[in-house]
Protein backbone atom coordinates (compact mmCIF):
# COMPACT_ATOMS: atom_id res chain seq x y z
CA UNK A 1 0.00 0.00 0.00
CA UNK A 2 2.91 2.37 0.65
CA UNK A 3 4.24 1.82 -2.88
CA UNK A 4 0.79 2.48 -4.32
CA UNK A 5 0.44 5.69 -2.30
CA UNK A 6 3.83 6.88 -3.54
CA UNK A 7 2.84 6.07 -7.12
CA UNK A 8 -0.44 7.95 -6.72
CA UNK A 9 1.42 10.95 -5.30
CA UNK A 10 3.70 10.96 -8.35
CA UNK A 11 0.73 10.64 -10.71
CA UNK A 12 -0.96 13.53 -8.92
CA UNK A 13 2.17 15.68 -9.21
CA UNK A 14 2.44 15.15 -12.96
CA UNK A 15 -1.16 14.78 -14.13
CA UNK A 16 -3.15 16.59 -11.46
CA UNK A 17 -5.68 15.58 -8.84
CA UNK A 18 -6.98 12.01 -8.50
CA UNK A 19 -10.07 10.67 -6.78
CA UNK A 20 -11.56 7.33 -5.77
CA UNK A 21 -14.22 6.03 -8.11
CA UNK A 22 -15.64 2.61 -7.14
CA UNK A 23 -14.06 0.00 -4.92
CA UNK A 24 -10.29 0.30 -5.19
CA UNK A 25 -10.23 1.93 -8.61
CA UNK A 26 -8.77 5.42 -9.17
CA UNK A 27 -9.57 7.82 -11.97
CA UNK A 28 -7.60 10.93 -12.88
CA UNK A 29 -9.36 14.20 -13.64
CA UNK A 30 -8.65 17.91 -13.89
CA UNK A 31 -10.82 20.97 -13.54
CA UNK A 32 -10.49 23.44 -16.40
CA UNK A 33 -10.38 27.07 -15.37
CA UNK A 34 -12.22 27.73 -18.62
CA UNK A 35 -15.36 26.23 -17.08
CA UNK A 36 -15.07 28.17 -13.83
CA UNK A 37 -16.45 31.63 -13.12
CA UNK A 38 -13.45 33.74 -12.11
CA UNK A 39 -13.52 37.24 -10.71
CA UNK A 40 -11.30 40.02 -12.02
CA UNK A 41 -8.99 39.59 -9.01
CA UNK A 42 -8.63 35.86 -9.70
CA UNK A 43 -7.96 36.46 -13.39
CA UNK A 44 -5.28 39.02 -12.48
CA UNK A 45 -3.65 36.56 -10.09
CA UNK A 46 -3.69 33.85 -12.75
CA UNK A 47 -2.15 36.20 -15.30
CA UNK A 48 0.51 37.27 -12.79
CA UNK A 49 1.47 33.68 -12.00
CA UNK A 50 1.95 32.91 -15.69
CA UNK A 51 4.03 36.07 -16.14
CA UNK A 52 6.00 35.26 -13.00
CA UNK A 53 7.15 31.94 -14.36
CA UNK A 54 7.95 33.54 -17.72
CA UNK A 55 5.83 30.97 -19.54
CA UNK A 56 5.25 31.21 -23.28
CA UNK A 57 3.39 29.22 -25.89
CA UNK A 58 6.36 26.83 -26.02
CA UNK A 59 5.93 25.73 -22.40
CA UNK A 60 3.54 22.97 -21.43
CA UNK A 61 3.21 23.89 -17.75
CA UNK A 62 0.06 25.90 -18.55
CA UNK A 63 -2.64 24.22 -20.57
CA UNK A 64 -4.01 25.61 -23.81
CA UNK A 65 -7.38 26.17 -22.11
CA UNK A 66 -5.80 28.25 -19.36
CA UNK A 67 -3.84 30.34 -21.88
CA UNK A 68 -7.05 30.85 -23.85
CA UNK A 69 -8.81 32.02 -20.68
CA UNK A 70 -6.08 34.58 -20.00
CA UNK A 71 -6.13 35.80 -23.61
CA UNK A 72 -9.91 36.15 -23.57
CA UNK A 73 -9.85 38.08 -20.28
CA UNK A 74 -7.34 40.56 -21.72
CA UNK A 75 -9.95 41.74 -24.20
CA UNK A 76 -11.90 43.07 -21.21
CA UNK A 77 -9.29 43.66 -18.49
CA UNK A 78 -5.84 45.29 -18.55
CA UNK A 79 -3.74 43.97 -15.65
CA UNK A 80 -1.14 46.57 -14.73
CA UNK A 81 -0.16 45.16 -11.34
CA UNK A 82 2.68 42.74 -12.01
CA UNK A 83 5.33 41.11 -9.83
CA UNK A 84 8.35 43.40 -9.62
CA UNK A 85 10.70 40.58 -10.60
CA UNK A 86 10.38 37.85 -13.20
CA UNK A 87 11.44 34.43 -12.02
CA UNK A 88 13.28 32.92 -14.95
CA UNK A 89 14.76 29.90 -13.15
CA UNK A 90 11.81 27.57 -13.70
CA UNK A 91 13.67 24.38 -12.56
CA UNK A 92 14.42 26.04 -9.21
CA UNK A 93 10.77 27.00 -8.75
CA UNK A 94 9.66 23.46 -9.57
CA UNK A 95 12.11 22.03 -7.02
CA UNK A 96 10.75 24.42 -4.43
CA UNK A 97 7.15 23.42 -5.21
CA UNK A 98 8.08 19.74 -4.89
CA UNK A 99 9.82 20.29 -1.53
CA UNK A 100 6.82 22.18 -0.15
CA UNK A 101 4.34 19.56 -1.36
CA UNK A 102 6.33 16.63 0.07
CA UNK A 103 7.58 18.32 3.27
CA UNK A 104 11.24 18.02 2.35
CA UNK A 105 13.99 19.94 4.12
CA UNK A 106 16.08 21.96 1.65
CA UNK A 107 19.50 23.58 1.48
CA UNK A 108 19.06 27.10 0.11
CA UNK A 109 21.77 29.39 -1.25
CA UNK A 110 20.38 32.90 -0.84
CA UNK A 111 21.80 36.19 -2.14
CA UNK A 112 22.00 39.03 0.41
CA UNK A 113 23.67 42.46 0.37
CA UNK A 114 26.67 40.86 2.08
CA UNK A 115 26.93 37.96 -0.36
CA UNK A 116 25.50 34.45 -0.59
CA UNK A 117 24.26 32.79 2.61
CA UNK A 118 23.39 29.09 2.98
CA UNK A 119 20.32 28.03 4.93
CA UNK A 120 18.99 24.61 5.86
CA UNK A 121 15.29 25.16 6.24
CA UNK A 122 11.79 23.72 6.24
CA UNK A 123 9.83 25.26 3.34
CA UNK A 124 6.19 25.95 4.22
CA UNK A 125 4.56 28.04 1.50
CA UNK A 126 5.08 30.54 -1.31
CA UNK A 127 3.23 33.81 -0.67
CA UNK A 128 2.67 36.91 -2.79
CA UNK A 129 3.15 40.13 -0.80
CA UNK A 130 3.79 43.71 -1.94
CA UNK A 131 4.12 42.52 -5.55
CA UNK A 132 6.93 40.10 -4.71
CA UNK A 133 6.94 36.35 -4.18
CA UNK A 134 8.38 34.98 -0.96
CA UNK A 135 9.05 31.58 0.55
CA UNK A 136 8.04 31.26 4.18
CA UNK A 137 10.52 28.89 5.78
CA UNK A 138 11.77 27.80 9.19
CA UNK A 139 15.52 27.58 9.67
CA UNK A 140 17.65 26.53 12.63
CA UNK A 141 20.37 28.65 14.21
CA UNK A 142 22.31 28.73 17.48
CA UNK A 143 19.40 30.17 19.47
CA UNK A 144 16.77 27.79 18.07
CA UNK A 145 14.41 28.02 15.08
CA UNK A 146 13.21 31.14 13.31
CA UNK A 147 10.49 31.82 10.73
CA UNK A 148 11.81 33.92 7.86
CA UNK A 149 10.56 35.19 4.51
CA UNK A 150 12.91 34.67 1.56
CA UNK A 151 12.40 36.48 -1.75
CA UNK A 152 12.35 33.84 -4.44
CA UNK A 153 14.11 36.13 -6.92
CA UNK A 154 17.14 36.18 -4.59
CA UNK A 155 17.49 32.40 -4.47
CA UNK A 156 20.57 31.06 -6.25
CA UNK A 157 20.13 27.31 -5.81
CA UNK A 158 18.05 24.72 -3.96
CA UNK A 159 18.95 21.20 -2.98
CA UNK A 160 16.29 18.84 -1.63
CA UNK A 161 17.53 16.68 1.25
CA UNK A 162 16.57 13.19 2.39
CA UNK A 163 14.93 14.67 5.47
CA UNK A 164 11.27 15.41 6.02
CA UNK A 165 9.47 17.55 8.57
CA UNK A 166 6.04 18.00 10.14
CA UNK A 167 4.21 21.31 9.91
CA UNK A 168 4.08 23.39 13.06
CA UNK A 169 0.47 24.56 13.41
CA UNK A 170 1.60 27.89 14.86
CA UNK A 171 3.63 28.56 11.71
CA UNK A 172 0.61 27.67 9.56
CA UNK A 173 -1.54 30.08 11.57
CA UNK A 174 1.11 32.78 11.19
CA UNK A 175 1.08 32.32 7.40
CA UNK A 176 -2.72 32.47 7.36
CA UNK A 177 -2.61 35.84 9.19
CA UNK A 178 0.35 37.18 7.21
CA UNK A 179 -0.26 40.72 5.95
CA UNK A 180 3.15 42.14 5.03
CA UNK A 181 6.74 40.94 4.51
CA UNK A 182 7.63 42.65 7.81
CA UNK A 183 5.50 40.45 10.05
CA UNK A 184 7.36 38.85 12.97
CA UNK A 185 6.43 35.28 13.91
CA UNK A 186 7.10 35.27 17.65
CA UNK A 187 5.69 38.73 18.44
CA UNK A 188 2.16 39.23 19.84
CA UNK A 189 -0.19 41.33 17.75
CA UNK A 190 -0.63 44.99 18.68
CA UNK A 191 -3.87 46.92 18.15
CA UNK A 192 -3.54 50.09 16.06
CA UNK A 193 -6.41 52.58 15.90
CA UNK A 194 -6.52 55.30 13.26
CA UNK A 195 -8.95 58.13 12.61
CA UNK A 196 -9.52 58.55 8.88
CA UNK A 197 -10.73 61.90 7.55
CA UNK A 198 -14.18 61.72 5.94
CA UNK A 199 -12.73 63.21 2.74
CA UNK A 200 -10.75 60.01 2.04
CA UNK A 201 -12.89 57.44 3.85
CA UNK A 202 -14.34 56.12 0.56
CA UNK A 203 -10.95 54.60 -0.26
CA UNK A 204 -10.86 52.70 3.03
CA UNK A 205 -14.47 51.56 2.65
CA UNK A 206 -13.74 50.27 -0.86
CA UNK A 207 -10.50 48.52 0.09
CA UNK A 208 -8.98 46.83 3.13
CA UNK A 209 -5.43 48.17 3.16
CA UNK A 210 -4.47 45.30 5.46
CA UNK A 211 -6.48 42.09 5.90
CA UNK A 212 -6.94 42.91 9.60
CA UNK A 213 -8.66 46.23 8.86
CA UNK A 214 -11.81 46.62 10.96
CA UNK A 215 -14.32 49.47 11.15
CA UNK A 216 -14.81 50.38 14.82
CA UNK A 217 -17.12 53.37 14.44
CA UNK A 218 -18.14 56.31 12.27
CA UNK A 219 -18.02 59.75 13.88
CA UNK A 220 -20.79 62.33 13.55
CA UNK A 221 -18.74 64.35 11.04
CA UNK A 222 -18.22 61.25 8.86
CA UNK A 223 -14.69 60.35 9.98
CA UNK A 224 -13.92 56.65 10.48
CA UNK A 225 -12.22 54.93 13.39
CA UNK A 226 -10.35 51.92 11.97
CA UNK A 227 -8.51 49.15 13.78
CA UNK A 228 -5.53 47.10 12.57
CA UNK A 229 -3.53 44.30 14.15
CA UNK A 230 0.22 44.15 13.47
CA UNK A 231 3.25 42.41 14.94
CA UNK A 232 5.48 45.50 14.60
CA UNK A 233 5.01 49.14 13.60
CA UNK A 234 6.87 48.67 10.32
CA UNK A 235 3.86 46.73 8.99
CA UNK A 236 1.69 49.85 8.99
CA UNK A 237 4.38 52.47 8.34
CA UNK A 238 3.81 52.64 4.58
CA UNK A 239 0.04 53.10 5.00
CA UNK A 240 0.49 55.96 7.48
CA UNK A 241 3.01 57.85 5.33
CA UNK A 242 0.82 57.42 2.24
CA UNK A 243 -2.26 59.01 3.79
CA UNK A 244 -0.79 61.75 5.98
CA UNK A 245 -2.12 64.34 6.84
CA UNK A 246 -5.63 62.93 6.36
CA UNK A 247 -5.11 60.19 8.92
CA UNK A 248 -4.48 60.45 12.68
CA UNK A 249 -2.99 57.93 15.07
CA UNK A 250 -5.34 57.42 18.00
CA UNK A 251 -3.44 54.62 19.71
CA UNK A 252 -0.89 53.56 20.70
CA UNK A 253 0.89 56.83 21.46
CA UNK A 254 4.25 55.11 20.94
CA UNK A 255 3.38 54.69 17.24
CA UNK A 256 3.36 58.49 16.86
CA UNK A 257 6.90 58.70 18.24
CA UNK A 258 7.99 55.86 15.95
CA UNK A 259 6.55 57.54 12.86
CA UNK A 260 8.04 60.91 13.81
CA UNK A 261 11.50 59.30 14.01
CA UNK A 262 11.00 57.62 10.63
CA UNK A 263 9.95 60.87 8.95
CA UNK A 264 12.74 62.85 10.65
CA UNK A 265 15.34 60.39 9.34
CA UNK A 266 13.90 60.57 5.83
CA UNK A 267 13.91 64.39 5.84
CA UNK A 268 17.47 64.42 7.20
CA UNK A 269 18.58 62.01 4.45
CA UNK A 270 16.93 64.28 1.85
CA UNK A 271 18.79 67.33 3.20
CA UNK A 272 22.06 65.40 3.20
CA UNK A 273 21.56 64.44 -0.45
CA UNK A 274 20.94 68.10 -1.35
CA UNK A 275 24.20 69.16 0.31
CA UNK A 276 26.19 66.43 -1.47
CA UNK A 277 24.86 67.57 -4.84
C-alpha positions as CSV (number, residue, x, y, z in Angstrom):
1,X,0.0,0.0,0.0
2,X,2.9,2.4,0.6
3,X,4.2,1.8,-2.9
4,X,0.8,2.5,-4.3
5,X,0.4,5.7,-2.3
6,X,3.8,6.9,-3.5
7,X,2.8,6.1,-7.1
8,X,-0.4,7.9,-6.7
9,X,1.4,11.0,-5.3
10,X,3.7,11.0,-8.3
11,X,0.7,10.6,-10.7
12,X,-1.0,13.5,-8.9
13,X,2.2,15.7,-9.2
14,X,2.4,15.1,-13.0
15,X,-1.2,14.8,-14.1
16,X,-3.1,16.6,-11.5
17,X,-5.7,15.6,-8.8
18,X,-7.0,12.0,-8.5
19,X,-10.1,10.7,-6.8
20,X,-11.6,7.3,-5.8
21,X,-14.2,6.0,-8.1
22,X,-15.6,2.6,-7.1
23,X,-14.1,0.0,-4.9
24,X,-10.3,0.3,-5.2
25,X,-10.2,1.9,-8.6
26,X,-8.8,5.4,-9.2
27,X,-9.6,7.8,-12.0
28,X,-7.6,10.9,-12.9
29,X,-9.4,14.2,-13.6
30,X,-8.6,17.9,-13.9
31,X,-10.8,21.0,-13.5
32,X,-10.5,23.4,-16.4
33,X,-10.4,27.1,-15.4
34,X,-12.2,27.7,-18.6
35,X,-15.4,26.2,-17.1
36,X,-15.1,28.2,-13.8
37,X,-16.4,31.6,-13.1
38,X,-13.4,33.7,-12.1
39,X,-13.5,37.2,-10.7
40,X,-11.3,40.0,-12.0
41,X,-9.0,39.6,-9.0
42,X,-8.6,35.9,-9.7
43,X,-8.0,36.5,-13.4
44,X,-5.3,39.0,-12.5
45,X,-3.6,36.6,-10.1
46,X,-3.7,33.9,-12.8
47,X,-2.2,36.2,-15.3
48,X,0.5,37.3,-12.8
49,X,1.5,33.7,-12.0
50,X,1.9,32.9,-15.7
51,X,4.0,36.1,-16.1
52,X,6.0,35.3,-13.0
53,X,7.2,31.9,-14.4
54,X,8.0,33.5,-17.7
55,X,5.8,31.0,-19.5
56,X,5.2,31.2,-23.3
57,X,3.4,29.2,-25.9
58,X,6.4,26.8,-26.0
59,X,5.9,25.7,-22.4
60,X,3.5,23.0,-21.4
61,X,3.2,23.9,-17.7
62,X,0.1,25.9,-18.5
63,X,-2.6,24.2,-20.6
64,X,-4.0,25.6,-23.8
65,X,-7.4,26.2,-22.1
66,X,-5.8,28.2,-19.4
67,X,-3.8,30.3,-21.9
68,X,-7.1,30.8,-23.8
69,X,-8.8,32.0,-20.7
70,X,-6.1,34.6,-20.0
71,X,-6.1,35.8,-23.6
72,X,-9.9,36.2,-23.6
73,X,-9.9,38.1,-20.3
74,X,-7.3,40.6,-21.7
75,X,-10.0,41.7,-24.2
76,X,-11.9,43.1,-21.2
77,X,-9.3,43.7,-18.5
78,X,-5.8,45.3,-18.5
79,X,-3.7,44.0,-15.7
80,X,-1.1,46.6,-14.7
81,X,-0.2,45.2,-11.3
82,X,2.7,42.7,-12.0
83,X,5.3,41.1,-9.8
84,X,8.4,43.4,-9.6
85,X,10.7,40.6,-10.6
86,X,10.4,37.9,-13.2
87,X,11.4,34.4,-12.0
88,X,13.3,32.9,-14.9
89,X,14.8,29.9,-13.2
90,X,11.8,27.6,-13.7
91,X,13.7,24.4,-12.6
92,X,14.4,26.0,-9.2
93,X,10.8,27.0,-8.7
94,X,9.7,23.5,-9.6
95,X,12.1,22.0,-7.0
96,X,10.7,24.4,-4.4
97,X,7.2,23.4,-5.2
98,X,8.1,19.7,-4.9
99,X,9.8,20.3,-1.5
100,X,6.8,22.2,-0.1
101,X,4.3,19.6,-1.4
102,X,6.3,16.6,0.1
103,X,7.6,18.3,3.3
104,X,11.2,18.0,2.4
105,X,14.0,19.9,4.1
106,X,16.1,22.0,1.7
107,X,19.5,23.6,1.5
108,X,19.1,27.1,0.1
109,X,21.8,29.4,-1.2
110,X,20.4,32.9,-0.8
111,X,21.8,36.2,-2.1
112,X,22.0,39.0,0.4
113,X,23.7,42.5,0.4
114,X,26.7,40.9,2.1
115,X,26.9,38.0,-0.4
116,X,25.5,34.4,-0.6
117,X,24.3,32.8,2.6
118,X,23.4,29.1,3.0
119,X,20.3,28.0,4.9
120,X,19.0,24.6,5.9
121,X,15.3,25.2,6.2
122,X,11.8,23.7,6.2
123,X,9.8,25.3,3.3
124,X,6.2,26.0,4.2
125,X,4.6,28.0,1.5
126,X,5.1,30.5,-1.3
127,X,3.2,33.8,-0.7
128,X,2.7,36.9,-2.8
129,X,3.2,40.1,-0.8
130,X,3.8,43.7,-1.9
131,X,4.1,42.5,-5.5
132,X,6.9,40.1,-4.7
133,X,6.9,36.4,-4.2
134,X,8.4,35.0,-1.0
135,X,9.0,31.6,0.5
136,X,8.0,31.3,4.2
137,X,10.5,28.9,5.8
138,X,11.8,27.8,9.2
139,X,15.5,27.6,9.7
140,X,17.7,26.5,12.6
141,X,20.4,28.7,14.2
142,X,22.3,28.7,17.5
143,X,19.4,30.2,19.5
144,X,16.8,27.8,18.1
145,X,14.4,28.0,15.1
146,X,13.2,31.1,13.3
147,X,10.5,31.8,10.7
148,X,11.8,33.9,7.9
149,X,10.6,35.2,4.5
150,X,12.9,34.7,1.6
151,X,12.4,36.5,-1.7
152,X,12.4,33.8,-4.4
153,X,14.1,36.1,-6.9
154,X,17.1,36.2,-4.6
155,X,17.5,32.4,-4.5
156,X,20.6,31.1,-6.2
157,X,20.1,27.3,-5.8
158,X,18.0,24.7,-4.0
159,X,19.0,21.2,-3.0
160,X,16.3,18.8,-1.6
161,X,17.5,16.7,1.3
162,X,16.6,13.2,2.4
163,X,14.9,14.7,5.5
164,X,11.3,15.4,6.0
165,X,9.5,17.6,8.6
166,X,6.0,18.0,10.1
167,X,4.2,21.3,9.9
168,X,4.1,23.4,13.1
169,X,0.5,24.6,13.4
170,X,1.6,27.9,14.9
171,X,3.6,28.6,11.7
172,X,0.6,27.7,9.6
173,X,-1.5,30.1,11.6
174,X,1.1,32.8,11.2
175,X,1.1,32.3,7.4
176,X,-2.7,32.5,7.4
177,X,-2.6,35.8,9.2
178,X,0.4,37.2,7.2
179,X,-0.3,40.7,5.9
180,X,3.2,42.1,5.0
181,X,6.7,40.9,4.5
182,X,7.6,42.7,7.8
183,X,5.5,40.4,10.0
184,X,7.4,38.8,13.0
185,X,6.4,35.3,13.9
186,X,7.1,35.3,17.7
187,X,5.7,38.7,18.4
188,X,2.2,39.2,19.8
189,X,-0.2,41.3,17.7
190,X,-0.6,45.0,18.7
191,X,-3.9,46.9,18.2
192,X,-3.5,50.1,16.1
193,X,-6.4,52.6,15.9
194,X,-6.5,55.3,13.3
195,X,-8.9,58.1,12.6
196,X,-9.5,58.6,8.9
197,X,-10.7,61.9,7.5
198,X,-14.2,61.7,5.9
199,X,-12.7,63.2,2.7
200,X,-10.8,60.0,2.0
201,X,-12.9,57.4,3.8
202,X,-14.3,56.1,0.6
203,X,-11.0,54.6,-0.3
204,X,-10.9,52.7,3.0
205,X,-14.5,51.6,2.6
206,X,-13.7,50.3,-0.9
207,X,-10.5,48.5,0.1
208,X,-9.0,46.8,3.1
209,X,-5.4,48.2,3.2
210,X,-4.5,45.3,5.5
211,X,-6.5,42.1,5.9
212,X,-6.9,42.9,9.6
213,X,-8.7,46.2,8.9
214,X,-11.8,46.6,11.0
215,X,-14.3,49.5,11.2
216,X,-14.8,50.4,14.8
217,X,-17.1,53.4,14.4
218,X,-18.1,56.3,12.3
219,X,-18.0,59.7,13.9
220,X,-20.8,62.3,13.5
221,X,-18.7,64.3,11.0
222,X,-18.2,61.2,8.9
223,X,-14.7,60.4,10.0
224,X,-13.9,56.7,10.5
225,X,-12.2,54.9,13.4
226,X,-10.3,51.9,12.0
227,X,-8.5,49.1,13.8
228,X,-5.5,47.1,12.6
229,X,-3.5,44.3,14.2
230,X,0.2,44.2,13.5
231,X,3.3,42.4,14.9
232,X,5.5,45.5,14.6
233,X,5.0,49.1,13.6
234,X,6.9,48.7,10.3
235,X,3.9,46.7,9.0
236,X,1.7,49.9,9.0
237,X,4.4,52.5,8.3
238,X,3.8,52.6,4.6
239,X,0.0,53.1,5.0
240,X,0.5,56.0,7.5
241,X,3.0,57.8,5.3
242,X,0.8,57.4,2.2
243,X,-2.3,59.0,3.8
244,X,-0.8,61.8,6.0
245,X,-2.1,64.3,6.8
246,X,-5.6,62.9,6.4
247,X,-5.1,60.2,8.9
248,X,-4.5,60.4,12.7
249,X,-3.0,57.9,15.1
250,X,-5.3,57.4,18.0
251,X,-3.4,54.6,19.7
252,X,-0.9,53.6,20.7
253,X,0.9,56.8,21.5
254,X,4.2,55.1,20.9
255,X,3.4,54.7,17.2
256,X,3.4,58.5,16.9
257,X,6.9,58.7,18.2
258,X,8.0,55.9,15.9
259,X,6.6,57.5,12.9
260,X,8.0,60.9,13.8
261,X,11.5,59.3,14.0
262,X,11.0,57.6,10.6
263,X,10.0,60.9,8.9
264,X,12.7,62.8,10.7
265,X,15.3,60.4,9.3
266,X,13.9,60.6,5.8
267,X,13.9,64.4,5.8
268,X,17.5,64.4,7.2
269,X,18.6,62.0,4.5
270,X,16.9,64.3,1.9
271,X,18.8,67.3,3.2
272,X,22.1,65.4,3.2
273,X,21.6,64.4,-0.4
274,X,20.9,68.1,-1.4
275,X,24.2,69.2,0.3
276,X,26.2,66.4,-1.5
277,X,24.9,67.6,-4.8
